[in-house]
Amino acid sequence: MAVTLERSSWPDSATDQGELSSRAAAEAYVGGVCFKLGPPGLIGAELEWLTAGPTGSRPTLDQFAAALGPHAPASIAPATPAAPLPGGSRVTIEPGGQIELSSAPFADPVALTQHLHADAARLRGLLAAGGISIFAAAADAGRPAERLLRLPRYTAMERSFAGVGPFGALMMCNTAATQVSVDAGADPAEVRARWTALHVLGPALIAAFACSPRLHGIPRGDWASQRMRTWLRLDPARTRPPVADWGEPITAYAHWALDVPLLCVRCAEPDADWSPPPGATFADWLCGALDDEVGRRPDRADLDYHLTTLFPPVRASGHLEVRYLDTQPGESWTVPIHLFDAVLSAPAVVAEATALAAPAAGEWLTAARCGLLDPQLRRAAVDVLELAAAHARTAAAAAQLAAAARRCRAGRSPLAEVGSAPPGTGGVR
């Protein structure tokens, strides 16, 4: 599910001209667009793959554009209609040539997985006709990081992350994730319960689905998820909000978002430098502290854009995006879709899942480093997967979740189920 910020209907959130009259107005706007309230019923997913040309090198952007035709994103083909694939998924290209399918939202996870299967097959066929292969791998073990997209956004991002060693470039160019998106909730209380559950579940599920033990160019160290390692080492102000201290996620997320340093400031001039003053936050820009450097105050479009530069483990974008899982090998990306659908299926199940995962809550670093080798994380992962199997919508989904629980109980990575990676890519085809 692509990032889509819903326009707020909250009173006094902004002026009719799109200007932001105060910090309070900006926070009210963020709360409205990031947490769209309504009875939860939809689920979506984003699938990312590594790509390679015939020689194993990264495809060029022209090769992508030619292969994708009318489905090419505007980032590589400005005149494209960017048409969705037949199942409703849209295609995007990540900075290092990773390719992503962002599904439409569905009320039924079975329909979601069926449409994603069809669109993934269509995508694979289009790319294969252009000499491009895709690989279901969470980390590129064979190639150095190389940025293909030269957009100002990514230039500013690369510059901002340059101070944390190789982690920024590796995250941008050499990693891929399986993301699942769900509705926020019907009211603030339900939002709080679902938001809390997704964060408490995080370490156990990182361990359960960790499958990136190798990543080219990463500093030495054994990690179950080298992909998650890059995020944990990257930019804590942007990627690790103090969620444990938040009693009310809607207002706290809005307050946090304005205090995250700017990653880039959009400019209309061609070839302009989008890099902001170091350390400056959106709140600084809003209050006039950047008038000399930027020359204008931000409006709602600037705030919308800033929200897309936040990368917490769970991102609020109208719905809730779960961003902490590695790309899953083969076709096993269906398992986390069925898992989140099941554990969020009813308030009582949400509460039970939260309680089962609570002993491992907050152990993000241990989960990424040790995975299922940690007994507490392994136990929580098994318990949550077994709960999901008990509440799955179909027998087939229950069987997938039960098999994942048995795998975790045995301490096996998802990679153990599909075999070794093709040479030069670190991926699983």
C-alpha positions as CSV (number, residue, x, y, z in Angstrom):
1,M,0.0,0.0,0.0
2,A,1.7,3.2,-1.1
3,V,2.0,6.1,1.2
4,T,-1.2,8.0,0.9
5,L,-1.9,10.8,3.3
6,E,-5.6,11.4,3.8
7,R,-6.7,15.1,4.0
8,S,-7.9,16.1,7.4
9,S,-11.4,17.2,8.2
10,W,-10.5,18.3,11.6
11,P,-11.4,22.0,12.3
12,D,-8.7,24.6,12.3
13,S,-6.0,22.2,11.0
14,A,-4.8,24.7,8.4
15,T,-5.9,27.7,6.3
16,D,-7.8,27.3,3.0
17,Q,-4.6,28.4,1.2
18,G,-2.7,25.4,2.5
19,E,-0.6,27.5,4.9
20,L,0.1,26.3,8.5
21,S,-0.9,29.0,11.0
22,S,0.9,27.5,14.0
23,R,2.5,24.4,15.5
24,A,-0.8,23.4,17.0
25,A,-2.5,23.6,13.6
26,A,0.3,21.6,12.1
27,E,0.0,18.9,14.8
28,A,-3.8,18.7,14.3
29,Y,-3.3,18.3,10.6
30,V,-0.8,15.5,11.1
31,G,-3.1,13.7,13.5
32,G,-5.9,13.9,10.9
33,V,-4.0,12.7,7.9
34,C,-1.8,10.1,9.6
35,F,-4.6,8.4,11.6
36,K,-7.7,8.0,9.5
37,L,-10.4,6.8,11.9
38,G,-13.0,4.2,10.8
39,P,-13.9,0.6,11.5
40,P,-10.8,-1.5,10.6
41,G,-11.4,-3.8,7.6
42,L,-8.7,-3.3,5.0
43,I,-5.3,-4.7,4.5
44,G,-2.6,-4.1,1.9
45,A,1.1,-5.0,1.3
46,E,4.2,-3.8,-0.3
47,L,6.6,-6.4,-1.8
48,E,10.2,-5.5,-2.6
49,W,12.7,-7.4,-4.6
50,L,16.3,-7.0,-5.7
51,T,16.9,-6.9,-9.4
52,A,19.8,-7.8,-11.8
53,G,20.5,-7.7,-15.5
54,P,21.8,-10.6,-17.5
55,T,25.4,-10.2,-16.2
56,G,24.3,-9.8,-12.5
57,S,24.8,-6.1,-12.5
58,R,22.1,-3.6,-11.7
59,P,19.7,-2.8,-14.6
60,T,19.8,0.7,-15.9
61,L,16.8,3.0,-15.5
62,D,16.3,3.0,-19.2
63,Q,16.0,-0.8,-19.2
64,F,13.5,-0.6,-16.4
65,A,11.4,2.0,-18.3
66,A,11.5,0.0,-21.5
67,A,10.5,-3.3,-19.7
68,L,7.7,-1.7,-17.6
69,G,6.2,0.4,-20.4
70,P,3.0,2.1,-19.2
71,H,3.5,0.7,-15.7
72,A,6.8,2.5,-15.2
73,P,6.8,5.0,-12.3
74,A,7.3,8.8,-12.9
75,S,10.6,8.6,-11.1
76,I,12.2,6.9,-14.2
77,A,9.8,8.0,-16.9
78,P,8.2,11.4,-16.4
79,A,5.7,11.1,-19.2
80,T,4.4,7.7,-18.0
81,P,0.7,7.1,-17.1
82,A,2.1,4.9,-14.3
83,A,-0.8,2.5,-14.8
84,P,-1.4,-0.1,-12.2
85,L,-1.0,-3.8,-13.0
86,P,-4.2,-5.8,-13.6
87,G,-4.5,-6.7,-9.9
88,G,-4.3,-3.0,-8.8
89,S,-0.7,-2.9,-7.7
90,R,1.5,0.0,-8.6
91,V,5.2,-0.3,-9.4
92,T,8.0,1.8,-7.9
93,I,11.7,1.7,-8.2
94,E,13.9,2.2,-5.1
95,P,17.2,4.1,-5.2
96,G,19.4,1.0,-5.8
97,G,17.2,-0.5,-8.4
98,Q,15.0,-2.6,-6.0
99,I,11.6,-2.9,-7.4
100,E,8.4,-2.7,-5.4
101,L,4.7,-3.6,-5.8
102,S,2.3,-1.5,-3.7
103,S,-1.0,-3.3,-3.6
104,A,-4.5,-1.8,-3.5
105,P,-6.2,-2.3,-0.1
106,F,-8.5,-5.3,0.2
107,A,-11.1,-6.3,2.7
108,D,-10.0,-9.9,2.5
109,P,-6.3,-11.1,2.8
110,V,-7.1,-14.0,0.4
111,A,-8.1,-11.5,-2.3
112,L,-5.0,-9.5,-1.5
113,T,-2.6,-12.4,-1.8
114,Q,-4.3,-13.6,-5.0
115,H,-4.0,-10.2,-6.7
116,L,-0.4,-9.8,-5.5
117,H,0.5,-13.2,-6.8
118,A,-1.0,-12.3,-10.2
119,D,0.7,-8.9,-10.3
120,A,4.0,-10.3,-9.2
121,A,3.9,-12.9,-12.0
122,R,3.0,-10.1,-14.5
123,L,5.9,-8.0,-13.2
124,R,8.3,-10.9,-13.4
125,G,7.2,-11.5,-17.0
126,L,7.6,-7.9,-18.1
127,L,11.0,-7.6,-16.6
128,A,12.2,-11.0,-17.9
129,A,11.3,-9.8,-21.4
130,G,13.6,-6.9,-20.9
131,G,16.4,-9.1,-19.6
132,I,15.9,-8.2,-15.9
133,S,15.6,-10.8,-13.1
134,I,14.0,-10.2,-9.7
135,F,15.1,-11.9,-6.5
136,A,13.3,-12.2,-3.2
137,A,16.1,-11.2,-0.9
138,A,16.2,-8.8,2.0
139,A,19.9,-7.9,1.6
140,D,22.2,-7.9,-1.4
141,A,25.2,-10.0,-0.4
142,G,27.1,-9.8,-3.7
143,R,27.3,-6.1,-4.9
144,P,28.4,-2.9,-3.4
145,A,25.8,-0.2,-2.8
146,E,25.1,1.9,-5.9
147,R,22.4,4.5,-6.3
148,L,20.6,4.6,-9.6
149,L,17.9,7.2,-8.9
150,R,19.5,10.6,-9.1
151,L,16.4,12.5,-7.8
152,P,17.1,15.5,-5.4
153,R,15.3,13.6,-2.6
154,Y,17.8,10.8,-2.7
155,T,20.8,13.0,-3.1
156,A,19.7,14.9,0.0
157,M,19.1,11.6,1.8
158,E,22.4,10.2,0.9
159,R,24.2,13.4,2.1
160,S,22.2,13.3,5.4
161,F,23.1,9.7,6.1
162,A,26.7,10.0,5.1
163,G,27.8,10.6,8.7
164,V,26.7,7.1,9.9
165,G,29.2,5.1,7.8
166,P,27.9,2.7,5.2
167,F,24.5,2.1,6.7
168,G,22.6,4.9,4.8
169,A,23.8,3.8,1.4
170,L,23.2,0.1,2.2
171,M,19.7,0.8,3.4
172,M,18.9,2.8,0.3
173,C,20.4,0.6,-2.3
174,N,21.0,-3.0,-1.0
175,T,18.0,-3.9,1.2
176,A,14.4,-4.9,0.7
177,A,11.4,-5.4,2.9
178,T,8.0,-7.0,3.1
179,Q,5.5,-4.4,4.4
180,V,1.9,-4.9,5.6
181,S,-0.5,-2.1,6.0
182,V,-3.7,-2.1,8.1
183,D,-6.4,0.3,9.2
184,A,-5.6,2.5,12.2
185,G,-8.8,1.9,14.1
186,A,-12.3,3.2,14.7
187,D,-11.6,5.5,17.6
188,P,-8.6,6.7,19.6
189,A,-8.8,3.8,22.1
190,E,-8.7,1.2,19.3
191,V,-5.9,3.1,17.5
192,R,-3.9,3.0,20.8
193,A,-4.5,-0.8,21.2
194,R,-3.6,-1.6,17.6
195,W,-0.6,0.8,17.6
196,T,0.7,-0.7,20.8
197,A,0.2,-4.3,19.5
198,L,2.2,-3.6,16.4
199,H,5.1,-2.2,18.3
200,V,5.1,-4.9,21.1
201,L,5.0,-7.6,18.4
202,G,7.9,-6.1,16.5
203,P,10.9,-7.8,18.1
204,A,9.3,-11.2,18.1
205,L,8.3,-10.9,14.5
206,I,11.7,-9.5,13.4
207,A,13.2,-12.7,14.9
208,A,10.5,-14.9,13.3
209,F,11.0,-13.5,9.8
210,A,14.7,-12.5,9.9
211,C,16.5,-13.8,6.7
212,S,19.3,-11.4,5.8
213,P,22.4,-12.7,7.5
214,R,24.7,-11.4,4.8
215,L,25.0,-7.9,3.3
216,H,27.8,-6.7,1.1
217,G,29.7,-3.8,2.6
218,I,28.3,-4.1,6.1
219,P,30.8,-3.9,9.1
220,R,31.8,-7.2,10.6
221,G,29.3,-8.9,12.9
222,D,26.9,-11.8,12.8
223,W,23.2,-10.6,12.6
224,A,20.1,-12.5,11.8
225,S,18.7,-9.4,10.0
226,Q,21.5,-7.2,8.5
227,R,18.7,-5.2,6.8
228,M,17.2,-4.3,10.2
229,R,20.7,-3.6,11.5
230,T,21.0,-0.8,8.9
231,W,17.8,0.8,10.2
232,L,18.9,0.6,13.8
233,R,22.2,2.2,13.1
234,L,20.9,4.8,10.7
235,D,19.2,7.9,12.2
236,P,17.5,7.3,15.6
237,A,15.6,10.6,15.5
238,R,13.9,9.5,12.3
239,T,13.7,5.8,12.7
240,R,13.2,5.1,16.4
241,P,10.5,7.3,18.0
242,P,10.1,6.9,21.8
243,V,6.9,5.0,21.4
244,A,7.1,3.3,24.9
245,D,6.6,6.7,26.4
246,W,3.5,7.6,24.4
247,G,0.2,7.3,26.1
248,E,-1.8,8.7,23.1
249,P,-0.2,7.8,19.7
250,I,-2.2,10.2,17.6
251,T,-1.1,13.4,19.4
252,A,2.4,12.0,20.3
253,Y,3.1,11.0,16.6
254,A,2.2,14.5,15.5
255,H,4.4,16.1,18.1
256,W,7.3,13.8,17.3
257,A,6.9,14.3,13.5
258,L,7.4,18.0,13.7
259,D,10.6,17.6,15.8
260,V,12.3,15.2,13.4
261,P,15.1,16.9,11.5
262,L,14.3,17.8,7.9
263,L,15.7,15.3,5.4
264,C,15.1,17.5,2.4
265,V,13.3,20.8,1.4
266,R,11.6,20.7,-1.9
267,C,12.7,23.3,-4.4
268,A,11.1,24.2,-7.7
269,E,14.3,25.2,-9.5
270,P,15.9,22.6,-11.6
271,D,19.1,21.1,-10.2
272,A,18.5,22.8,-6.8
273,D,20.0,21.4,-3.7
274,W,17.3,20.0,-1.5
275,S,19.6,19.6,1.6
276,P,18.3,21.5,4.6
277,P,20.4,23.2,7.2
278,P,21.9,20.5,9.5
279,G,19.7,19.5,12.4
280,A,16.9,21.8,11.4
281,T,13.4,20.4,12.2
282,F,10.1,21.0,10.5
283,A,9.1,22.9,13.7
284,D,12.1,25.2,13.2
285,W,11.0,25.9,9.6
286,L,7.4,26.5,10.7
287,C,8.4,29.1,13.4
288,G,10.6,31.1,11.0
289,A,14.0,30.0,12.1
290,L,14.9,29.0,8.5
291,D,13.6,32.2,6.8
292,D,17.1,33.2,5.7
293,E,18.1,29.8,4.5
294,V,14.9,28.6,2.8
295,G,13.2,31.9,2.0
296,R,9.7,30.8,2.7
297,R,7.5,29.1,5.3
298,P,6.2,25.6,4.8
299,D,2.7,24.7,3.7
300,R,0.6,21.6,4.0
301,A,2.3,20.1,0.9
302,D,5.7,20.5,2.5
303,L,4.4,18.8,5.7
304,D,2.9,16.0,3.6
305,Y,6.3,15.5,2.0
306,H,8.1,15.6,5.4
307,L,5.9,12.9,6.6
308,T,7.1,10.6,3.8
309,T,10.7,11.1,5.1
310,L,9.9,9.5,8.5
311,F,10.9,5.9,8.7
312,P,9.8,4.4,12.1
313,P,9.1,0.7,12.4
314,V,5.4,1.4,12.2
315,R,4.5,4.5,10.1
316,A,1.2,6.3,10.3
317,S,0.0,7.3,6.8
318,G,-3.7,7.3,7.2
319,H,-3.3,3.6,7.8
320,L,-0.5,1.9,9.7
321,E,2.5,0.6,7.8
322,V,4.4,-2.3,9.4
323,R,7.9,-1.7,8.1
324,Y,10.1,-4.0,10.2
325,L,10.1,-7.3,8.3
326,D,12.7,-8.6,5.9
327,T,11.6,-9.4,2.4
328,Q,10.6,-13.1,2.6
329,P,12.1,-15.8,0.4
330,G,10.1,-17.3,-2.4
331,E,6.3,-16.9,-2.1
332,S,6.4,-16.9,1.8
333,W,5.4,-13.2,1.9
334,T,1.9,-14.4,2.3
335,V,2.6,-15.6,5.9
336,P,3.0,-12.1,7.4
337,I,-0.1,-10.9,5.6
338,H,-2.2,-13.6,7.2
339,L,-0.5,-13.1,10.5
340,F,-1.4,-9.4,10.8
341,D,-4.9,-10.0,9.6
342,A,-5.4,-12.7,12.2
343,V,-3.8,-11.0,15.3
344,L,-5.7,-7.7,14.5
345,S,-9.0,-9.5,13.7
346,A,-10.8,-8.5,17.0
347,P,-10.0,-6.4,20.1
348,A,-9.7,-9.5,22.3
349,V,-7.2,-11.1,19.9
350,V,-5.2,-7.8,19.7
351,A,-5.0,-7.9,23.5
352,E,-3.9,-11.5,23.6
353,A,-1.2,-11.0,21.0
354,T,0.1,-8.0,22.9
355,A,0.3,-10.0,26.1
356,L,2.0,-13.0,24.4
357,A,4.7,-10.7,22.8
358,A,5.1,-8.5,25.9
359,P,8.1,-10.4,27.4
360,A,10.2,-9.6,24.3
361,A,8.9,-6.0,23.9
362,G,11.6,-3.4,23.2
363,E,14.2,-6.0,22.3
364,W,14.7,-4.6,18.8
365,L,18.4,-4.9,18.7
366,T,18.5,-8.4,20.2
367,A,15.9,-9.5,17.6
368,A,17.9,-8.1,14.7
369,R,21.2,-9.5,16.0
370,C,20.2,-12.9,17.4
371,G,16.9,-13.7,15.8
372,L,15.5,-17.0,16.9
373,L,18.7,-17.9,18.8
374,D,17.3,-15.9,21.7
375,P,14.9,-18.1,23.7
376,Q,12.6,-15.4,24.8
377,L,12.1,-14.1,21.3
378,R,11.7,-17.6,19.9
379,R,9.0,-18.4,22.5
380,A,7.2,-15.1,21.8
381,A,7.4,-15.7,18.0
382,V,5.9,-19.2,18.4
383,D,3.1,-18.1,20.7
384,V,2.1,-15.3,18.4
385,L,2.2,-17.4,15.3
386,E,0.1,-20.2,17.0
387,L,-2.4,-17.5,18.1
388,A,-2.6,-16.3,14.5
389,A,-3.1,-19.8,13.2
390,A,-6.0,-20.2,15.6
391,H,-7.7,-17.0,14.2
392,A,-6.8,-17.3,10.6
393,R,-9.7,-16.8,8.1
394,T,-9.0,-19.9,6.1
395,A,-7.6,-23.4,6.6
396,A,-4.9,-22.7,4.1
397,A,-3.8,-19.5,6.0
398,A,-3.9,-21.4,9.3
399,A,-1.7,-24.2,7.8
400,Q,0.9,-21.6,6.6
401,L,1.0,-19.9,10.1
402,A,1.2,-23.3,11.9
403,A,4.1,-24.3,9.6
404,A,5.8,-21.0,10.4
405,A,5.3,-21.6,14.1
406,R,6.9,-25.1,13.8
407,R,9.8,-23.5,11.9
408,C,10.4,-21.0,14.6
409,R,10.1,-23.6,17.4
410,A,12.9,-25.4,15.7
411,G,14.9,-22.1,15.5
412,R,15.0,-22.2,11.6
413,S,15.2,-19.1,9.5
414,P,12.8,-18.7,6.6
415,L,15.8,-19.2,4.3
416,A,16.1,-22.8,5.6
417,E,12.8,-23.5,3.8
418,V,13.9,-22.4,0.3
419,G,17.5,-23.3,-0.2
420,S,20.5,-21.2,-1.1
421,A,20.8,-17.9,-3.0
422,P,21.9,-17.4,-6.6
423,P,25.4,-16.2,-6.9
424,G,26.2,-12.5,-7.1
425,T,22.9,-11.3,-5.7
426,G,22.4,-12.7,-2.3
427,G,18.8,-13.4,-3.2
428,V,16.3,-16.2,-3.5
429,R,14.7,-16.3,-6.9
